[in-house]
């Protein structure tokens, strides 16, 4: 999946979960071995993105992993 599409995917999922979608920011950094996507949300929405025992965060990471092509660099999602 193209890098821009990955950012859009994470942005869409995060905006669907939070109360303040305008506060959602997605930044992407590409390193030599991996792509790191940073997801920033409003502090009051942090619990909604992480979920109980991290279940929603894990689900977001699973969706991103499934959307990544086999030969591409791995994509890591950091929630801040």
C-alpha positions as CSV (number, residue, x, y, z in Angstrom):
1,X,0.0,0.0,0.0
2,X,1.4,3.4,-0.9
3,X,2.6,5.5,2.0
4,X,0.1,8.3,1.6
5,X,-2.7,5.7,1.6
6,X,-1.4,4.3,4.9
7,X,-1.5,7.8,6.5
8,X,-5.1,8.2,5.2
9,X,-6.1,4.8,6.6
10,X,-4.8,5.6,10.1
11,X,-6.3,9.1,10.0
12,X,-9.7,7.7,9.0
13,X,-9.7,5.1,11.7
14,X,-8.6,7.5,14.4
15,X,-11.1,10.2,13.4
16,X,-13.9,7.6,13.5
17,X,-13.0,6.7,17.1
18,X,-12.5,10.1,18.8
19,X,-14.8,12.9,19.9
20,X,-12.6,15.7,18.4
21,X,-11.6,14.6,14.9
22,X,-10.0,18.0,14.2
23,X,-7.3,17.2,16.8
24,X,-6.1,14.1,15.0
25,X,-2.6,14.4,13.5
26,X,-0.7,11.7,11.6
27,X,3.0,12.1,10.9
28,X,5.1,9.7,9.0
29,X,8.8,9.1,9.2
30,X,10.6,6.7,6.9
31,X,13.8,5.1,8.1
32,X,16.2,2.8,6.4
33,X,14.5,-0.4,7.8
34,X,10.9,0.7,8.7
35,X,8.2,3.3,8.4
36,X,7.1,4.9,11.7
37,X,3.6,6.5,11.8
38,X,2.9,8.8,14.7
39,X,-0.7,9.2,15.7
40,X,-1.5,12.3,17.9
41,X,-4.9,12.8,19.4
42,X,-6.4,15.2,22.0
43,X,-5.5,14.1,25.6
44,X,-9.2,13.4,26.4
45,X,-9.5,11.1,23.5
46,X,-6.4,9.0,24.3
47,X,-8.4,6.3,26.1
48,X,-10.7,5.9,23.1
49,X,-7.8,5.3,20.7
50,X,-5.9,2.9,23.1
51,X,-9.0,1.1,24.5
52,X,-9.2,-1.3,27.4
53,X,-6.0,-3.2,27.9
54,X,-4.8,-1.7,24.6
55,X,-7.2,-3.7,22.4
56,X,-8.1,-0.9,20.0
57,X,-4.5,0.2,19.6
58,X,-3.6,-3.5,18.8
59,X,-6.5,-3.6,16.3
60,X,-5.2,-0.5,14.6
61,X,-1.7,-2.0,14.3
62,X,-3.2,-5.2,13.0
63,X,-5.1,-3.4,10.3
64,X,-2.0,-1.5,9.3
65,X,0.0,-4.7,9.1
66,X,-2.7,-6.3,7.0
67,X,-2.7,-3.3,4.6
68,X,1.1,-3.4,4.1
69,X,2.4,-5.3,1.1
70,X,4.6,-8.3,1.8
71,X,7.8,-6.9,0.2
72,X,7.4,-3.4,1.7
73,X,9.1,-2.0,4.8
74,X,7.3,-2.8,8.1
75,X,5.1,0.0,9.4
76,X,5.0,0.8,13.1
77,X,2.2,2.9,14.7
78,X,3.1,5.0,17.7
79,X,0.2,6.6,19.6
80,X,1.0,9.9,21.3
